[in-house]
Amino acid sequence: MKKLIAILLACGFSLSVHAARLMPAEAQAGTIDDIDGHSVSFTQQPATLLRGLIGLILPLGQSYRLAPGVRIYDQDNRFLLTGQLPDLAKRNVAVTFDGSGSINRIWVLRDEEIEMLKQRALEATPSTE
């Protein structure tokens, strides 16, 4: 009986690891283009066709400082160290900013999370009907 309880508890704890991550509504999806010390060049994913066309002509990437104590999460919601940031170049991420405009949280996105954030951005844009 003790073995059965232990197995059920182990299964229950392993399910919580694969649970969906909660990202704040202000999280912005994009890609990390370049990492330079304590600065990150971040390009926001175009939410509209017009932004996508402008992005083909003019680079939309902007350099942001990393906030002290920045939190970086991989695809399995494990913490990464800032020394691992160069490995995230050209990856799809979501970021949030603190009050001073510095990046304070970075999530490496899975495919379903990219679609969720795109859908959230489309719902947030006002329709002109």
N, C-alpha and C positions, 0 to 999 in steps of 0.2 A: 504494500500500500504506500509506503514511504517513497519507493521508486516512482510510482505512478504520479504522486504529487510533485516530486522533483521534476519529472519530465514535463508535466503540464505547466509548471512555473517557468521552466526554461523556454518552452514554446511561447508562452505569454510575453516574456521579456524580449524574445527575438522578434516578435511582431511589431513591437513599439519602435524598433530601429528602422523599419521600413515604412513607417507612417509618413504621411505627407508633411512637408515642412510648411510652416506658416511664415509668410513674408509680409511685411507691412505694406499697406496700400501705396505708400510713397516710394516703394522700391522701383528703380528704373533699370530696365534691361538694356544690355548693350554688349560690347566687346572691349576687352583690354588690349590696346594696341601696343603700348610700350611701357616699361617700368624703368624708372630712373631714380634710384635711391629712395627717397621718401615721396616721390611723385608718380602718379599713374596717369597715362593718357587713356581716356575712356571715350568711346564713341557710342552714343545712344542709338538703339535700333530705331529706324524710321517707323513712326506710327502711321504715317500717311504716305500716299504715292508721291506727293509734292516733295516731302522731306527726303524720300528715297532718290528722286531725280536730282535734287540739289546736292545730295551727298555724292553723286557720281561726278559732279563738276567741282565742288568745293569740299575739302576735307572737313568733316563735322567733329573730329576728335578734339578734345580739350583736355589740358593737363590739370589734374586735381592733386592736392596734397593729401597724404594719408593722415588721418587723425591719430593722435597718440592713443594707443590701446585699440587699434583697429582690429575688428574680428573678421576672420576669413574662414569660410565654411566650404568644404569640398562637396561633391555630389551626394555623399552619404552623411552629410551634416556633421562631419568631424572637423575639429579645429585645425587650421594650417598655420604655419609660422610665416612671418613676413619674408623670411629668406626663401620661401617657396613661391613667392609672387612671380618670378620670371617664368616659372612653369605654366602660369595662367595666361600668358600672352596668346592672343588670337582665340581665346575661349569665350563662350557665351556666359555672361555673368549678370547678376543683379546687384545693384549697389544702393546704399542709402547714404545721405549726407547729414552732417551735424549742423548746428546753427552757424558755424563759421564757413560753411561750404566745403569742408574737408570730407573725404570718404571715411565713414566710420564702420561700415559693414559691407562685406563682399560675399556673395553666394555663387559658387559654380553651379550652373543650371543644368538640369536634366532636360531631355526633349519635351516631356509633358509640361514642365514648368515654363519653358519658353512659350509654348502655345497658350498656357494659362495667362501669362503676362501680356501677350499680344492681344488676347481676347479682352483682358481688363482695360488695356489702352484704347481699344476700339469702342468699348462701352463708355469710356470716360470722355471721348471726343463728342462734342455736340453735333447732332445731325442738322442739316440745312433743308429739311423737308417742310 
